[in-house]
Amino acid sequence: MKTVVHLLSGDEDEQETALAIARNLLEDETDRVDEVAIVVQADGMNAVRADADTADQVRELLDDDVAFRACSNTLEMLDLDESDLVEGIETVPEGAVEVTRLQSEEGYAYLRP
């Protein structure tokens, strides 16, 4: 199975939940989860900034092969650069398009905390 977690919220509890969901998917003992991606846009971008309280959690998930994809439109809107994010996060032109692509073309299940 493949799962995409959509991180949109600026709410710190929801951000922590999104990261915890990714961790729980990785630790599933049935070994049924093959790939986990987190698509970040809007105020969810605060969770993946290099200076965020959650930066260490993001790095650990990246080290465990969770794919993070940040919306370039959001970066521009927030006047952020890719270098403001935790190293290793990919950017995509549009977060919503990436979520849709992962679901329709690559068979990812969708989760949003």
C-alpha positions in Angstrom: 0.0 0.0 0.0 1.0 3.6 -0.6 -0.3 6.5 1.4 -0.1 10.3 1.0 -0.7 12.5 4.0 -1.8 16.0 3.1 -0.4 18.6 5.5 -2.3 21.9 5.1 -2.9 23.2 8.6 -1.0 25.7 10.6 -2.3 24.1 13.8 0.6 22.6 15.6 -1.5 19.7 16.9 -2.5 18.8 13.4 1.1 19.1 12.2 2.2 16.7 14.9 -0.6 14.4 14.0 0.4 14.3 10.4 4.0 13.4 11.3 2.8 10.8 13.8 0.6 9.2 11.2 3.6 8.9 8.8 5.6 7.3 11.7 2.8 4.9 12.5 2.5 3.8 8.9 6.2 3.1 8.8 6.1 1.1 12.0 3.1 -1.0 10.9 4.1 -4.6 11.7 2.1 -6.2 8.9 4.6 -4.7 6.4 1.7 -3.8 4.2 2.8 -0.1 3.7 5.3 0.3 1.0 5.5 4.0 0.5 4.6 7.1 2.5 4.5 10.7 1.1 3.7 13.9 2.8 2.5 16.8 0.6 2.9 20.1 2.3 1.1 23.3 1.4 -0.5 26.4 2.9 0.2 26.9 6.6 1.4 23.3 6.9 4.7 24.6 5.5 5.6 25.8 9.0 6.1 22.2 10.1 8.9 21.6 7.6 10.9 24.7 8.0 14.5 24.1 9.0 14.0 26.2 12.1 10.7 24.5 13.1 10.2 22.6 16.4 9.3 19.6 14.2 12.4 19.8 12.0 14.1 16.8 13.8 10.9 14.7 13.3 10.9 15.6 9.6 14.6 14.7 9.3 14.0 11.3 10.9 11.1 10.6 8.5 13.2 11.6 5.5 15.9 9.3 6.8 13.3 6.5 6.8 12.4 7.2 3.2 9.2 9.2 3.7 8.9 11.5 0.6 8.2 15.2 1.5 6.9 17.4 -1.3 6.4 21.1 -0.7 4.2 23.3 -2.8 6.2 25.9 -4.8 3.2 28.1 -5.0 3.0 28.2 -1.2 6.7 28.9 -0.9 6.3 31.9 -3.2 3.2 33.1 -1.4 5.0 32.9 2.0 8.1 34.5 0.6 10.1 31.4 1.5 12.9 29.7 -0.4 13.6 26.0 -0.7 16.7 26.6 1.5 14.3 27.6 4.3 13.0 24.0 4.5 14.5 20.9 6.1 17.2 19.6 3.7 15.9 16.8 1.5 12.4 18.1 0.9 11.4 18.1 -2.7 9.3 20.9 -4.2 6.5 20.5 -6.7 4.7 23.2 -8.7 1.3 22.7 -7.0 0.6 20.7 -3.9 -3.0 19.9 -4.8 -2.0 18.7 -8.2 0.6 16.5 -6.6 -1.9 14.9 -4.2 -4.3 14.3 -7.1 -1.5 12.8 -9.2 -0.4 10.5 -6.5 -3.9 9.3 -6.0 -5.0 8.9 -9.6 -1.7 7.8 -11.3 0.2 6.0 -8.5 -2.6 4.5 -6.4 -1.9 6.3 -3.1 -4.5 6.3 -0.4 -5.3 9.8 0.9 -5.1 10.9 4.6 -5.6 14.3 6.1 -5.3 14.8 9.8 
